[in-house]
């Protein structure tokens, strides 16, 4: 469940992967959200599932 029930400020959104179906999803999803965010928006990545090495390198 993670932060699914966290109280967020008005206008904030939470993106969350579902169980193990999307291992390595968090980091590239946060980068995409940051690129797409408007100037006044901030993207915060909280990760700790240990799958960062599973994220394929770009290049």
PDB file of N, CA, C and O in Angstrom:
ATOM      1  N   UNK A   1       0.817  -1.187   0.000  1.00  0.00           N
ATOM      2  CA  UNK A   1       0.000   0.000   0.000  1.00  0.00           C
ATOM      3  C   UNK A   1       0.863   1.254   0.000  1.00  0.00           C
ATOM      4  O   UNK A   1       0.515   2.236  -0.655  1.00  0.00           O
ATOM      5  N   UNK A   2       1.967   1.241   0.712  1.00  0.00           N
ATOM      6  CA  UNK A   2       2.867   2.387   0.713  1.00  0.00           C
ATOM      7  C   UNK A   2       2.185   3.660   1.149  1.00  0.00           C
ATOM      8  O   UNK A   2       1.627   3.734   2.244  1.00  0.00           O
ATOM      9  N   UNK A   3       2.230   4.669   0.286  1.00  0.00           N
ATOM     10  CA  UNK A   3       1.680   5.986   0.610  1.00  0.00           C
ATOM     11  C   UNK A   3       0.273   6.182   0.051  1.00  0.00           C
ATOM     12  O   UNK A   3      -0.207   7.313  -0.027  1.00  0.00           O
ATOM     13  N   UNK A   4      -0.376   5.123  -0.330  1.00  0.00           N
ATOM     14  CA  UNK A   4      -1.694   5.237  -0.957  1.00  0.00           C
ATOM     15  C   UNK A   4      -2.710   5.978  -0.092  1.00  0.00           C
ATOM     16  O   UNK A   4      -3.649   6.573  -0.620  1.00  0.00           O
ATOM     17  N   UNK A   5      -2.537   5.950   1.220  1.00  0.00           N
ATOM     18  CA  UNK A   5      -3.501   6.605   2.103  1.00  0.00           C
ATOM     19  C   UNK A   5      -2.925   7.860   2.752  1.00  0.00           C
ATOM     20  O   UNK A   5      -3.496   8.372   3.715  1.00  0.00           O
ATOM     21  N   UNK A   6      -1.809   8.357   2.243  1.00  0.00           N
ATOM     22  CA  UNK A   6      -1.207   9.578   2.785  1.00  0.00           C
ATOM     23  C   UNK A   6      -2.093  10.781   2.484  1.00  0.00           C
ATOM     24  O   UNK A   6      -2.704  10.856   1.418  1.00  0.00           O
ATOM     25  N   UNK A   7      -2.160  11.710   3.415  1.00  0.00           N
ATOM     26  CA  UNK A   7      -2.904  12.953   3.194  1.00  0.00           C
ATOM     27  C   UNK A   7      -1.984  13.913   2.456  1.00  0.00           C
ATOM     28  O   UNK A   7      -0.915  14.263   2.955  1.00  0.00           O
ATOM     29  N   UNK A   8      -2.394  14.332   1.284  1.00  0.00           N
ATOM     30  CA  UNK A   8      -1.602  15.218   0.441  1.00  0.00           C
ATOM     31  C   UNK A   8      -2.221  16.603   0.413  1.00  0.00           C
ATOM     32  O   UNK A   8      -3.429  16.746   0.605  1.00  0.00           O
ATOM     33  N   UNK A   9      -1.405  17.632   0.174  1.00  0.00           N
ATOM     34  CA  UNK A   9      -1.946  18.980   0.056  1.00  0.00           C
ATOM     35  C   UNK A   9      -2.904  19.087  -1.134  1.00  0.00           C
ATOM     36  O   UNK A   9      -2.845  18.281  -2.063  1.00  0.00           O
ATOM     37  N   UNK A  10      -3.758  20.058  -1.096  1.00  0.00           N
ATOM     38  CA  UNK A  10      -4.691  20.298  -2.185  1.00  0.00           C
ATOM     39  C   UNK A  10      -3.921  20.501  -3.487  1.00  0.00           C
ATOM     40  O   UNK A  10      -2.957  21.266  -3.530  1.00  0.00           O
ATOM     41  N   UNK A  11      -4.344  19.819  -4.540  1.00  0.00           N
ATOM     42  CA  UNK A  11      -3.703  19.940  -5.849  1.00  0.00           C
ATOM     43  C   UNK A  11      -2.560  18.965  -6.071  1.00  0.00           C
ATOM     44  O   UNK A  11      -2.050  18.863  -7.187  1.00  0.00           O
ATOM     45  N   UNK A  12      -2.141  18.239  -5.022  1.00  0.00           N
ATOM     46  CA  UNK A  12      -1.054  17.267  -5.159  1.00  0.00           C
ATOM     47  C   UNK A  12      -1.612  15.935  -5.641  1.00  0.00           C
ATOM     48  O   UNK A  12      -2.753  15.585  -5.338  1.00  0.00           O
ATOM     49  N   UNK A  13      -0.814  15.205  -6.382  1.00  0.00           N
ATOM     50  CA  UNK A  13      -1.213  13.876  -6.836  1.00  0.00           C
ATOM     51  C   UNK A  13      -0.148  12.866  -6.443  1.00  0.00           C
ATOM     52  O   UNK A  13       1.009  13.223  -6.221  1.00  0.00           O
ATOM     53  N   UNK A  14      -0.544  11.615  -6.359  1.00  0.00           N
ATOM     54  CA  UNK A  14       0.359  10.526  -6.026  1.00  0.00           C
ATOM     55  C   UNK A  14       0.286   9.495  -7.137  1.00  0.00           C
ATOM     56  O   UNK A  14      -0.798   9.031  -7.491  1.00  0.00           O
ATOM     57  N   UNK A  15       1.424   9.138  -7.682  1.00  0.00           N
ATOM     58  CA  UNK A  15       1.515   8.069  -8.673  1.00  0.00           C
ATOM     59  C   UNK A  15       2.211   6.902  -7.989  1.00  0.00           C
ATOM     60  O   UNK A  15       3.248   7.081  -7.350  1.00  0.00           O
ATOM     61  N   UNK A  16       1.646   5.713  -8.121  1.00  0.00           N
ATOM     62  CA  UNK A  16       2.148   4.561  -7.391  1.00  0.00           C
ATOM     63  C   UNK A  16       2.072   3.325  -8.270  1.00  0.00           C
ATOM     64  O   UNK A  16       1.078   3.114  -8.965  1.00  0.00           O
ATOM     65  N   UNK A  17       3.126   2.500  -8.243  1.00  0.00           N
ATOM     66  CA  UNK A  17       3.072   1.241  -8.981  1.00  0.00           C
ATOM     67  C   UNK A  17       2.241   0.239  -8.200  1.00  0.00           C
ATOM     68  O   UNK A  17       2.108   0.348  -6.981  1.00  0.00           O
ATOM     69  N   UNK A  18       1.686  -0.729  -8.896  1.00  0.00           N
ATOM     70  CA  UNK A  18       0.854  -1.741  -8.258  1.00  0.00           C
ATOM     71  C   UNK A  18       1.650  -3.023  -8.071  1.00  0.00           C
ATOM     72  O   UNK A  18       2.038  -3.671  -9.044  1.00  0.00           O
ATOM     73  N   UNK A  19       1.886  -3.375  -6.847  1.00  0.00           N
ATOM     74  CA  UNK A  19       2.588  -4.602  -6.474  1.00  0.00           C
ATOM     75  C   UNK A  19       3.887  -4.774  -7.257  1.00  0.00           C
ATOM     76  O   UNK A  19       4.646  -3.814  -7.396  1.00  0.00           O
ATOM     77  N   UNK A  20       4.158  -5.953  -7.762  1.00  0.00           N
ATOM     78  CA  UNK A  20       5.438  -6.234  -8.424  1.00  0.00           C
ATOM     79  C   UNK A  20       5.341  -6.177  -9.938  1.00  0.00           C
ATOM     80  O   UNK A  20       6.321  -6.469 -10.623  1.00  0.00           O
ATOM     81  N   UNK A  21       4.207  -5.814 -10.471  1.00  0.00           N
ATOM     82  CA  UNK A  21       4.023  -5.807 -11.921  1.00  0.00           C
ATOM     83  C   UNK A  21       4.843  -4.764 -12.651  1.00  0.00           C
ATOM     84  O   UNK A  21       4.989  -4.841 -13.871  1.00  0.00           O
ATOM     85  N   UNK A  22       5.376  -3.806 -11.943  1.00  0.00           N
ATOM     86  CA  UNK A  22       6.083  -2.705 -12.598  1.00  0.00           C
ATOM     87  C   UNK A  22       7.428  -2.426 -11.944  1.00  0.00           C
ATOM     88  O   UNK A  22       7.764  -1.269 -11.693  1.00  0.00           O
ATOM     89  N   UNK A  23       8.194  -3.460 -11.666  1.00  0.00           N
ATOM     90  CA  UNK A  23       9.499  -3.266 -11.019  1.00  0.00           C
ATOM     91  C   UNK A  23      10.360  -2.332 -11.867  1.00  0.00           C
ATOM     92  O   UNK A  23      10.444  -2.495 -13.084  1.00  0.00           O
ATOM     93  N   UNK A  24      10.992  -1.365 -11.231  1.00  0.00           N
ATOM     94  CA  UNK A  24      11.839  -0.402 -11.925  1.00  0.00           C
ATOM     95  C   UNK A  24      11.074   0.766 -12.527  1.00  0.00           C
ATOM     96  O   UNK A  24      11.644   1.548 -13.288  1.00  0.00           O
ATOM     97  N   UNK A  25       9.801   0.897 -12.202  1.00  0.00           N
ATOM     98  CA  UNK A  25       8.926   1.901 -12.796  1.00  0.00           C
ATOM     99  C   UNK A  25       9.124   3.284 -12.210  1.00  0.00           C
ATOM    100  O   UNK A  25       8.991   4.273 -12.931  1.00  0.00           O
ATOM    101  N   UNK A  26       9.436   3.390 -10.927  1.00  0.00           N
ATOM    102  CA  UNK A  26       9.386   4.660 -10.211  1.00  0.00           C
ATOM    103  C   UNK A  26      10.337   5.729 -10.753  1.00  0.00           C
ATOM    104  O   UNK A  26       9.919   6.865 -10.974  1.00  0.00           O
ATOM    105  N   UNK A  27      11.590   5.388 -10.965  1.00  0.00           N
ATOM    106  CA  UNK A  27      12.566   6.399 -11.391  1.00  0.00           C
ATOM    107  C   UNK A  27      12.250   6.967 -12.768  1.00  0.00           C
ATOM    108  O   UNK A  27      12.181   8.189 -12.904  1.00  0.00           O
ATOM    109  N   UNK A  28      12.052   6.138 -13.805  1.00  0.00           N
ATOM    110  CA  UNK A  28      11.715   6.727 -15.102  1.00  0.00           C
ATOM    111  C   UNK A  28      10.361   7.446 -15.102  1.00  0.00           C
ATOM    112  O   UNK A  28      10.180   8.411 -15.845  1.00  0.00           O
ATOM    113  N   UNK A  29       9.414   6.990 -14.282  1.00  0.00           N
ATOM    114  CA  UNK A  29       8.128   7.675 -14.196  1.00  0.00           C
ATOM    115  C   UNK A  29       8.295   9.061 -13.594  1.00  0.00           C
ATOM    116  O   UNK A  29       7.665  10.017 -14.046  1.00  0.00           O
ATOM    117  N   UNK A  30       9.145   9.175 -12.574  1.00  0.00           N
ATOM    118  CA  UNK A  30       9.393  10.481 -11.952  1.00  0.00           C
ATOM    119  C   UNK A  30      10.114  11.418 -12.911  1.00  0.00           C
ATOM    120  O   UNK A  30       9.813  12.611 -12.952  1.00  0.00           O
ATOM    121  N   UNK A  31      11.059  10.895 -13.679  1.00  0.00           N
ATOM    122  CA  UNK A  31      11.754  11.724 -14.672  1.00  0.00           C
ATOM    123  C   UNK A  31      10.759  12.222 -15.716  1.00  0.00           C
ATOM    124  O   UNK A  31      10.783  13.398 -16.076  1.00  0.00           O
ATOM    125  N   UNK A  32       9.889  11.348 -16.203  1.00  0.00           N
ATOM    126  CA  UNK A  32       8.873  11.760 -17.179  1.00  0.00           C
ATOM    127  C   UNK A  32       7.915  12.789 -16.609  1.00  0.00           C
ATOM    128  O   UNK A  32       7.538  13.737 -17.299  1.00  0.00           O
ATOM    129  N   UNK A  33       7.517  12.611 -15.356  1.00  0.00           N
ATOM    130  CA  UNK A  33       6.625  13.583 -14.713  1.00  0.00           C
ATOM    131  C   UNK A  33       7.311  14.932 -14.562  1.00  0.00           C
ATOM    132  O   UNK A  33       6.682  15.974 -14.742  1.00  0.00           O
ATOM    133  N   UNK A  34       8.605  14.917 -14.232  1.00  0.00           N
ATOM    134  CA  UNK A  34       9.347  16.176 -14.076  1.00  0.00           C
ATOM    135  C   UNK A  34       9.488  16.898 -15.415  1.00  0.00           C
ATOM    136  O   UNK A  34       9.389  18.123 -15.471  1.00  0.00           O
ATOM    137  N   UNK A  35       9.716  16.154 -16.479  1.00  0.00           N
ATOM    138  CA  UNK A  35       9.832  16.764 -17.808  1.00  0.00           C
ATOM    139  C   UNK A  35       8.492  17.362 -18.235  1.00  0.00           C
ATOM    140  O   UNK A  35       8.447  18.434 -18.839  1.00  0.00           O
ATOM    141  N   UNK A  36       7.406  16.664 -17.919  1.00  0.00           N
ATOM    142  CA  UNK A  36       6.079  17.119 -18.324  1.00  0.00           C
ATOM    143  C   UNK A  36       5.483  18.178 -17.401  1.00  0.00           C
ATOM    144  O   UNK A  36       4.520  18.848 -17.772  1.00  0.00           O
ATOM    145  N   UNK A  37       6.047  18.337 -16.199  1.00  0.00           N
ATOM    146  CA  UNK A  37       5.483  19.257 -15.200  1.00  0.00           C
ATOM    147  C   UNK A  37       5.583  20.704 -15.664  1.00  0.00           C
ATOM    148  O   UNK A  37       6.513  21.092 -16.371  1.00  0.00           O
ATOM    149  N   UNK A  38       4.616  21.471 -15.255  1.00  0.00           N
ATOM    150  CA  UNK A  38       4.659  22.906 -15.515  1.00  0.00           C
ATOM    151  C   UNK A  38       5.704  23.529 -14.606  1.00  0.00           C
ATOM    152  O   UNK A  38       6.125  22.914 -13.625  1.00  0.00           O
ATOM    153  N   UNK A  39       6.123  24.743 -14.926  1.00  0.00           N
ATOM    154  CA  UNK A  39       7.211  25.402 -14.201  1.00  0.00           C
ATOM    155  C   UNK A  39       6.996  25.467 -12.687  1.00  0.00           C
ATOM    156  O   UNK A  39       7.955  25.335 -11.927  1.00  0.00           O
ATOM    157  N   UNK A  40       5.768  25.666 -12.243  1.00  0.00           N
ATOM    158  CA  UNK A  40       5.514  25.849 -10.814  1.00  0.00           C
ATOM    159  C   UNK A  40       5.341  24.522 -10.084  1.00  0.00           C
ATOM    160  O   UNK A  40       5.185  24.514  -8.863  1.00  0.00           O
ATOM    161  N   UNK A  41       5.365  23.403 -10.799  1.00  0.00           N
ATOM    162  CA  UNK A  41       5.151  22.108 -10.162  1.00  0.00           C
ATOM    163  C   UNK A  41       6.470  21.460  -9.758  1.00  0.00           C
ATOM    164  O   UNK A  41       7.484  21.608 -10.440  1.00  0.00           O
ATOM    165  N   UNK A  42       6.441  20.753  -8.660  1.00  0.00           N
ATOM    166  CA  UNK A  42       7.612  20.043  -8.157  1.00  0.00           C
ATOM    167  C   UNK A  42       7.307  18.551  -8.179  1.00  0.00           C
ATOM    168  O   UNK A  42       6.203  18.134  -7.832  1.00  0.00           O
ATOM    169  N   UNK A  43       8.272  17.758  -8.581  1.00  0.00           N
ATOM    170  CA  UNK A  43       8.124  16.304  -8.591  1.00  0.00           C
ATOM    171  C   UNK A  43       9.066  15.746  -7.529  1.00  0.00           C
ATOM    172  O   UNK A  43      10.255  16.066  -7.511  1.00  0.00           O
ATOM    173  N   UNK A  44       8.528  14.916  -6.652  1.00  0.00           N
ATOM    174  CA  UNK A  44       9.322  14.300  -5.589  1.00  0.00           C
ATOM    175  C   UNK A  44       9.256  12.791  -5.770  1.00  0.00           C
ATOM    176  O   UNK A  44       8.170  12.219  -5.867  1.00  0.00           O
ATOM    177  N   UNK A  45      10.410  12.151  -5.816  1.00  0.00           N
ATOM    178  CA  UNK A  45      10.487  10.700  -5.931  1.00  0.00           C
ATOM    179  C   UNK A  45      10.894  10.123  -4.586  1.00  0.00           C
ATOM    180  O   UNK A  45      11.925  10.496  -4.026  1.00  0.00           O
ATOM    181  N   UNK A  46      10.075   9.208  -4.070  1.00  0.00           N
ATOM    182  CA  UNK A  46      10.411   8.461  -2.865  1.00  0.00           C
ATOM    183  C   UNK A  46      10.463   7.005  -3.296  1.00  0.00           C
ATOM    184  O   UNK A  46       9.445   6.420  -3.665  1.00  0.00           O
ATOM    185  N   UNK A  47      11.647   6.430  -3.246  1.00  0.00           N
ATOM    186  CA  UNK A  47      11.799   5.047  -3.679  1.00  0.00           C
ATOM    187  C   UNK A  47      12.643   4.299  -2.668  1.00  0.00           C
ATOM    188  O   UNK A  47      13.411   4.908  -1.924  1.00  0.00           O
ATOM    189  N   UNK A  48      12.511   3.034  -2.638  1.00  0.00           N
ATOM    190  CA  UNK A  48      13.273   2.247  -1.688  1.00  0.00           C
ATOM    191  C   UNK A  48      13.010   0.770  -1.850  1.00  0.00           C
ATOM    192  O   UNK A  48      13.336  -0.033  -0.976  1.00  0.00           O
ATOM    193  N   UNK A  49      12.419   0.419  -2.974  1.00  0.00           N
ATOM    194  CA  UNK A  49      12.104  -0.990  -3.181  1.00  0.00           C
ATOM    195  C   UNK A  49      13.306  -1.769  -3.695  1.00  0.00           C
ATOM    196  O   UNK A  49      13.226  -2.986  -3.858  1.00  0.00           O
ATOM    197  N   UNK A  50      14.422  -1.083  -3.952  1.00  0.00           N
ATOM    198  CA  UNK A  50      15.639  -1.759  -4.354  1.00  0.00           C
ATOM    199  C   UNK A  50      15.724  -2.124  -5.816  1.00  0.00           C
ATOM    200  O   UNK A  50      16.595  -2.903  -6.202  1.00  0.00           O
ATOM    201  N   UNK A  51      14.840  -1.580  -6.648  1.00  0.00           N
ATOM    202  CA  UNK A  51      14.837  -1.970  -8.054  1.00  0.00           C
ATOM    203  C   UNK A  51      15.458  -0.934  -8.972  1.00  0.00           C
ATOM    204  O   UNK A  51      15.360  -1.063 -10.192  1.00  0.00           O
ATOM    205  N   UNK A  52      16.093   0.089  -8.421  1.00  0.00           N
ATOM    206  CA  UNK A  52      16.732   1.088  -9.279  1.00  0.00           C
ATOM    207  C   UNK A  52      17.706   0.429 -10.258  1.00  0.00           C
ATOM    208  O   UNK A  52      17.755   0.853 -11.413  1.00  0.00           O
ATOM    209  N   UNK A  53      18.488  -0.592  -9.858  1.00  0.00           N
ATOM    210  CA  UNK A  53      19.358  -1.243 -10.841  1.00  0.00           C
ATOM    211  C   UNK A  53      18.589  -1.962 -11.958  1.00  0.00           C
ATOM    212  O   UNK A  53      19.178  -2.294 -12.986  1.00  0.00           O
ATOM    213  N   UNK A  54      17.282  -2.207 -11.774  1.00  0.00           N
ATOM    214  CA  UNK A  54      16.486  -2.861 -12.804  1.00  0.00           C
ATOM    215  C   UNK A  54      16.045  -1.899 -13.893  1.00  0.00           C
ATOM    216  O   UNK A  54      15.540  -2.324 -14.932  1.00  0.00           O
ATOM    217  N   UNK A  55      16.234  -0.603 -13.662  1.00  0.00           N
ATOM    218  CA  UNK A  55      15.846   0.400 -14.652  1.00  0.00           C
ATOM    219  C   UNK A  55      16.869   0.369 -15.783  1.00  0.00           C
ATOM    220  O   UNK A  55      18.058   0.573 -15.539  1.00  0.00           O
ATOM    221  N   UNK A  56      16.430   0.119 -17.017  1.00  0.00           N
ATOM    222  CA  UNK A  56      17.400   0.041 -18.118  1.00  0.00           C
ATOM    223  C   UNK A  56      18.076   1.392 -18.376  1.00  0.00           C
ATOM    224  O   UNK A  56      17.426   2.434 -18.287  1.00  0.00           O
ATOM    225  N   UNK A  57      19.354   1.380 -18.689  1.00  0.00           N
ATOM    226  CA  UNK A  57      20.049   2.638 -18.989  1.00  0.00           C
ATOM    227  C   UNK A  57      19.582   3.214 -20.325  1.00  0.00           C
ATOM    228  O   UNK A  57      19.182   2.478 -21.227  1.00  0.00           O
ATOM    229  N   UNK A  58      19.639   4.528 -20.434  1.00  0.00           N
ATOM    230  CA  UNK A  58      19.285   5.144 -21.707  1.00  0.00           C
ATOM    231  C   UNK A  58      20.563   5.349 -22.499  1.00  0.00           C
ATOM    232  O   UNK A  58      21.661   5.381 -21.944  1.00  0.00           O
ATOM    233  N   UNK A  59      20.400   5.485 -23.790  1.00  0.00           N
ATOM    234  CA  UNK A  59      21.596   5.755 -24.555  1.00  0.00           C
ATOM    235  C   UNK A  59      21.612   5.221 -25.880  1.00  0.00           C
ATOM    236  O   UNK A  59      22.590   5.400 -26.607  1.00  0.00           O
TER     237      UNK A  59
END
